[in-house]
């Protein structure tokens, strides 16, 4: 993640925290202190509204700002090498499976015959 994007994300979270989350949370706490248990539906509505807003366009824009996938695309040469490595890995897996089957079979090795000259 580059530092410019990290600074932007930190600023975005700071702005959201100071100007949105803190006042709403403060208001909910005041309502809870003054109203008591009656404030539970207010909390539920506030959380539902927050979820609704975050699942809408604002949430999509926020997610786009926080998209930190800086993975470079592979070029043609790297893709060819990757395919070759996959083929080699598949061949090694087949050889290992064969070796495991031979070992699991449990047959004793055949003795070699001696040729007398």
Helices and strands as residue ranges (DSSP letters): H 3-16, I 17-21, H 22-35, G 36-39, H 40-54, H 57-65, H 76-105
